[in-house]
């Protein structure tokens, strides 16, 4: 039990919020092909420049459905995401990676 406040919203507000969310997701869906193309390109970069690391994070998010996470949750709740993982959360064997951590 987290002892957080639980809010109740007016039905009209819920409809407006859901419609807005739908429109944002529609725009995101339209952008996905170009995002995936850029990720593919950036993953081919030599070494480990920032764009390649970011592309790897995006690819991992899409393939594993792991959330991005943030430092506050990692510190306060010991829950992690891709941006807050530690070495202890990743196990490697031959050609496999295994993530072991508590997520949000």
Buried (B, 14 or more C-beta within 10 A) or exposed (E): EEEEEEEEEEEEEEEEEEEEEEEEEEEEEEEEEEEBEBBEEBEEEEEEEEBBEEBBBBBBBEEEEBBEBBEEBBEEEEBBBBEBBEEEEEEEEEEEEEBEBEBE
